[in-house]
């Protein structure tokens, strides 16, 4: 369950809705939940920003296939950067 599940994001519009969904993503440790919620964030800048931070914070818990799937949710440029971060041992915490 998401930490911010009490917030009715579906009742919001535009950037307010996307910001609400981003907060939900930040509040979860579940890759499956991130994969479910992230595609519903319409603003690509908001989605990329929250996903790259989430991937950075949970890098050691993400299986390679999960990492690829998460990075594929980002724009092409950010997705490539995400994949590089996940595959570069010197960038791991």
Secondary structure, DSSP 4 states (H G I P E B T S, - for coil): --TTTTS-GGG--HHHHHHHHHHHHHT---HHHHHHHHTT---HHHHHHHHHHHHHHHGGG--HHHHHHHHHTS-HHHHHHHHHHHH-GGG--
